[in-house]
Amino acid sequence: PPPLTIDTPDALRLTCEPVADCKRYDSLRRPNHGKITSAGRDEPAEALRDESRLR
């Protein structure tokens, strides 16, 4: 079956689509918050400092 269509009122439609700014988000992170050490696909990633608190 085709997916349901939901009508959105014009007041709820975005007038300007948001743009992802990854550089800005990366600049807000602290250097020790689990950054990837290399751009290689299979390279090891640095462990999260507070990983035990995430569980």
Backbone as CSV, one residue per row, in Angstrom:
resi,resn,N_x,N_y,N_z,CA_x,CA_y,CA_z,C_x,C_y,C_z
1,PRO,0.827,-1.201,0.000,0.000,0.000,0.000,0.866,1.257,0.000
2,PRO,0.409,2.316,-0.639,1.177,3.569,-0.657,1.182,4.212,0.734
3,PRO,2.225,4.975,1.045,2.286,5.627,2.359,1.181,6.669,2.509
4,LEU,0.779,6.909,3.745,-0.254,7.906,4.017,0.283,9.301,3.744
5,THR,-0.569,10.167,3.276,-0.202,11.560,3.049,-0.805,12.398,4.166
6,ILE,0.027,13.197,4.794,-0.444,14.073,5.868,-0.379,15.503,5.358
7,ASP,-1.507,16.176,5.385,-1.549,17.575,4.961,-0.951,18.453,6.054
8,THR,-0.036,19.323,5.671,0.607,20.237,6.614,0.078,21.642,6.381
9,PRO,-0.412,22.284,7.433,-0.876,23.671,7.267,0.280,24.568,6.826
10,ASP,-0.016,25.566,6.030,1.024,26.477,5.546,1.784,27.147,6.685
11,ALA,1.129,27.378,7.813,1.788,28.035,8.953,2.911,27.176,9.534
12,LEU,2.866,25.863,9.294,3.891,24.968,9.832,4.997,24.647,8.831
13,ARG,4.880,25.115,7.624,5.906,24.834,6.612,7.112,25.741,6.814
14,LEU,8.301,25.184,6.575,9.527,25.969,6.693,9.635,26.941,5.529
15,THR,9.997,28.163,5.817,10.217,29.132,4.747,11.667,29.086,4.282
16,CYS,12.552,28.632,5.145,13.968,28.519,4.812,14.468,27.183,5.352
17,GLU,14.912,26.304,4.473,15.367,24.984,4.896,16.666,25.097,5.696
18,PRO,16.773,24.404,6.845,17.992,24.484,7.653,19.184,23.857,6.933
19,VAL,20.364,24.381,7.215,21.598,23.883,6.609,22.478,23.313,7.714
20,ALA,22.977,22.106,7.519,23.880,21.501,8.499,25.240,22.183,8.412
21,ASP,25.774,22.565,9.555,27.081,23.219,9.619,27.985,22.387,10.527
22,CYS,28.558,21.319,9.974,29.364,20.390,10.767,30.590,21.054,11.374
23,LYS,31.202,21.991,10.673,32.379,22.669,11.226,32.013,23.415,12.502
24,ARG,30.842,24.035,12.526,30.413,24.759,13.723,30.228,23.794,14.886
25,TYR,29.565,22.661,14.635,29.348,21.692,15.705,30.673,21.124,16.192
26,ASP,31.588,20.835,15.289,32.899,20.322,15.683,33.659,21.343,16.518
27,SER,33.473,22.632,16.233,34.184,23.661,16.989,33.648,23.774,18.416
28,LEU,32.425,23.308,18.659,31.843,23.369,19.993,32.272,22.202,20.878
29,ARG,32.760,21.127,20.252,33.191,19.964,21.029,34.555,20.206,21.648
30,ARG,34.794,19.569,22.764,36.114,19.620,23.373,36.993,18.592,22.671
31,PRO,38.303,18.833,22.605,39.202,17.918,21.890,39.195,16.491,22.436
32,ASN,38.866,16.289,23.694,38.927,14.947,24.276,37.575,14.243,24.295
33,HIS,36.624,14.675,23.491,35.304,14.055,23.467,35.146,13.070,22.316
34,GLY,36.034,12.097,22.235,35.868,10.998,21.295,36.047,11.342,19.839
35,LYS,37.025,12.160,19.514,37.237,12.488,18.104,37.839,11.299,17.363
36,ILE,37.633,11.260,16.077,38.213,10.213,15.245,39.650,10.603,14.951
37,THR,40.579,9.668,15.160,41.990,9.997,15.026,42.439,10.086,13.579
38,SER,41.725,9.442,12.667,42.136,9.449,11.267,40.900,9.394,10.382
39,ALA,41.045,9.864,9.167,39.916,9.862,8.242,39.755,8.526,7.538
40,GLY,40.684,7.595,7.753,40.601,6.291,7.104,39.385,5.513,7.560
41,ARG,38.827,4.721,6.672,37.595,3.997,6.976,37.778,2.978,8.095
42,ASP,38.886,2.262,8.098,39.090,1.203,9.077,40.073,1.586,10.170
43,GLU,40.345,2.851,10.304,41.292,3.294,11.329,40.634,3.258,12.703
44,PRO,41.426,3.062,13.767,40.851,3.045,15.115,40.384,4.437,15.534
45,ALA,39.350,4.486,16.325,38.847,5.753,16.854,39.286,5.897,18.308
46,GLU,39.510,7.129,18.719,39.887,7.387,20.105,38.704,7.049,21.011
47,ALA,38.958,6.379,22.118,37.889,5.990,23.043,37.285,7.218,23.710
48,LEU,36.010,7.139,23.987,35.352,8.224,24.705,35.843,8.244,26.147
49,ARG,36.161,9.412,26.636,36.691,9.547,27.990,35.683,9.076,29.028
50,ASP,34.429,9.383,28.847,33.408,9.061,29.838,32.471,7.963,29.345
51,GLU,32.993,7.012,28.608,32.159,5.974,28.016,31.360,5.211,29.070
52,SER,31.941,4.956,30.231,31.242,4.183,31.263,29.995,4.908,31.765
53,ARG,29.951,6.214,31.672,28.786,6.980,32.129,27.632,6.928,31.130
54,LEU,27.898,6.495,29.908,26.871,6.478,28.870,25.949,5.269,28.974
55,ARG,26.320,4.299,29.754,25.522,3.064,29.830,24.524,3.093,30.938
